[in-house]
């Protein structure tokens, strides 16, 4: 079932550079769409395309614009399909060799995919900087999202693993499942809550330097004033879950139901973690750490001279 919104091309403004290997070339305009409550929303072309993930479509008075968006949607879908088929051709022979009679689950459950898409929407609210990863990265390398910032100097961006984990035990279980986890940002309701100064004032430089005004706005948008990290994590999880499960009433999708302060908080957290994880990667590389690519899409990390042990770790190249 689709929800349709009317949109009008209203102004010329160059879009941000598209993610490497992501959406097709975008027209350089902004579009004005109206939510069901009458709110006017400006969207980039890449946001119109991503809205299809939530069953959202757009119509224009100008039939040419409707046809152009439909063409972009088809090209985007075909490119994603070809990419997935190529990845399957690389991955399946090795996977089925181990268990020929059991076809593996290659994608996350729908609730997990929805959370990943919501985080991408939040990161791309102001500019196009994040994208969901291709199948080989998602399945083989524990990477759900790539996010790019100019200061990282990383063509494909920093790696983000996304999980619903609302408590320390489940968050740590996810962390422990990732090789060289210091080179990742592991985003969960628990990780977001653990960085909040109200409930964990002792973290200091280990968390983003949140602006006091942002923290005050975030705190005022949360019901019940959680007293500790566990309670705040549960509240963050509930907000994200309600946003995904609610009927679509805004052309931005579920993101519009996440409080603006929490969306900004998530972007600040991801930016901080992207810089931190990139520094960890560069340090490992400076110590001699290198990568080796396999024909099935895996990459093995060869330890640097200061790493403990010599076993190859199956993680994707972090260029």
N, C-alpha and C positions, 0 to 999 in steps of 0.2 A: 504494500500500500504506500502511495506517495502523497506527500503534502506539497502543494504548489503555492509559490509566492510570485507576485508580479515584481519585476525589476526593470529599472530604466538606467541606461548609460547616461552618466551625468557630468563626468569631468575627465580630463586627461591627466594621468599621473603615472610615471614609470613604475612598474612593479619591481619588487626585489628580484635578484637573480634566483632562478629556479634551482632546486636541489639537483645535484649531479645525478643523471639517470632518472629523474623524476618526471613531472608533468611535461607535456609538450609546450612549445613556445607560447607564451601567453599574450593576449592582446593587452595593450597598455591603457586600460581604462578602469575606472571604478564604477560600481553599480550601486544604485540606491534601491533597497528592498524594504518592505513594510511588514512588521510582525502582526500577529493577530490582535494584539492590544494597541496597534497604531504606532508603535515606535519605529522610527526611521533608522535604517542600518546601512552603512557603507560596506561593500564587500569587494575584494579583488577577484579577478577571474579564477585564480587558483582556489579561492574559497568556495566559489560557485561549484567547481568541479568536486571538491572534497565533500560538499554537502550531500552529494549522492549517497555517501556512506550511511546517512541517516534517513534515506528515503525522501530527500528534499529535492524538488525540481523547481525550475524558474521559467516563467514565460515573459515575453516582451511584446509591446505593441508593434515593434519593428520585427517583421518575420525574418529578416536577414540576420538579426542578432540571435533569434531563437535557433536558426539553422547553424550559425557559427558555434554557439555553445554546444549544440547536439554533436557537431563534428568533433569538437575538442573532447567531449565525453567519450565518444567512440574511440578516438585515437588513444586516449589515456587508458581505456579499458583493454584495448588490443595490445598496447605496449605492456601492460601488467600481465596479461595472459601469456604472451610470448616469453616474458621473463620467467614466469612461474614454470612454464613447460620446459624451458632450458634448464632451470634448476632441478626439476624433477628428473630429467634425463641424466644429470650428473649424480644426483644423490641416491636414487632408488636402487641401482645395481648393488651398491655396497650395503644398503639397509636391508634389502630382501635376501641378500646372501646369508645374513645371520639368521633371519627368520622368514623363510620363503612363504609360509602359509599365513603370516600375520602382517597385514598392511598397517603401517604405523600411523599414529595421529600426527600429522604434519603441521597443523595450525592449532592455535589456542582455542579454547571454548569461546562461544559468542560473547560472554561477559568480559573475558580477557581482551578480546579484540576491540570491544566497545571502549574499554578504558584506554587502550593504546590510542585509538582514534581521538578520543576526547582530549588526551594530553597533547597530541599533535595539534588539534584545533586551538587549544589554549596557547601553545608556544607560537603558533602562526597568527595570533590575533592581530598583532601590529605589523608584522612583516613575515615574509615567507622564509623560514629558516629551518624547519624540521620536516621530516618525512618518515613514514613507516619503511622498514627495511624489506629487502627482497627475501625470498623463501630460504635461501642458503644461510643468510645471516641470522634469520629468526630461528630456524631449526637447529643449525649446527653451531652457532656462535653466541647464543644467548643475548642477541641484540634485537630489541624491538623497534627502536627509533634511532635515527641519526639526527643530530642537531648541529648547525654550523654557526659559528661566530667569527668575525674577522680576525680577532686576536689569537685564535687557536691555530691558524695556518694549517688546517686540515681539510683536504679537498672534500672528503665525504662527511666530515664532522665527528663530534664525540658520540660515544655509544651509550645508549640508555636502555636499561632493562626495567620493565614496568610490571608491577605485581599488586594485587589487592591486599597484601599482607597487612592486617590491622594491629598486629602485636609483635613484640620483639622475637618470639620464638619462630613464627612463620617468616618474618623478614630475614632473620639470621639463617634460616634453612635455605632460603633463596640465595643469600650471599655466599653461603658455603658451597653451593652447587656450581659456582662460576670460577674458572681458573683466572688468576691475575685480576681479581675483582677490583683492586685499587684502580684499574684502568677503565672502569665502568662507573656510571651513575646509576644506582639502583633506587628507583623511585617507587615508593609505597606510601600509603597513609601513615604508617609508622615513621618512615624516614622524614616525611614532611613535618609531622608533629614533633619529632625529636629535635628538630632545628629551631623550634619556636622558643624565644627567650622567656616567655611567661612560665613555661612548664619545665624548662631545662636551662637555667641561667648560667650554668658552669661550663658550657661548651666553648665559649670564647671564639678564637679564630678558626675553630673547626666548623663553623656555620657561616652562612652568608651575612654580610653586614646590613641587615634589614634596617630600613628607615623607620624611625619611631612612629611617624605618621601612618605608614603602611601597617605596622603592627597594631596600632590603635584601631584602624579601620577594619582589619581582619578580626580582631577580638570582638568588636561591636557587631559583626555580622554573624557571630556564632551563638547559638542558643545555649543557655545553661552555664557558660563560663567554665569549661572543663578544668579540673584541678591538677591533672597530671598528664604525662605523655600518653598513657593508654587511653584515657578518656578523650583527649583531643584527637588521637588517631581514629578512634571510633566515630567521632563527629565528622572528620574529613571524609572517611569512607562512606558515611551515610549521605553526605552532601553529593558526592560524586555518583553514588548509586542511584539516588533519587533523580538526579539530573538526567542520567541515561534512561531511566525507566519511565520518565514523564512523557506525556503526549507532546509531539513537536508543535511548538507555537511561535517559533522564531526562526528566521532564515539562517541563523548561525548554528542551529541545532542545539543539543544539550548544553553546550558551552554557555549559552545565554542564561541558564539557570544556576550556574556556579557563581557565587558572589564575586564581583569585580576584584575585591581585595584578595580573595583566595587565588584567583587567576594570576594576579600580579605576583603574589607570594610564590606560586609554583614556578613562574618564569624566572624569578630571582634565584630560587633554589637550583633550578636546572643550569642556569648560567654559571653559578658558583661551582657546581659539581662538574660541569664540562671543563672548566679551567683546571680544577684540581686533578681530575682524571687524566687530562692531557699532560699536565706536568709530571704525573707518575709515569705515563707512557714514555715521555722524552727522557726521563731519568733512567728508565729501564733500557732504552735504546742506547743511551750514552755509555752504559755499562756493558754493552756488547750484545744485548738481546736482539734477536732477528727472527724472521718468520719464513716458513716454507709452505708453499701452496700445493695442495693435493688435487688430483684430477676430479675428485668428487665434490669439490667446493670447500673442503676443510682447509684450514691453515694451522700448522703447528708452530708453537712458539719455542724457539731454542733459547734456553736460559743464558743470561749474561754471566759475566765472570764473578759477580757477587751474589748470584742466585743460589739458593740451596737446592741440591738434587740436580739430576740431569734428564729426567723424564720429559718428553715432549708434551706440551699442553695444547690441546686441540682448541685453539681460539683463532678468530679471524684477524687478518692484518689490520692494524689500527692506523693506517696512513691518513 
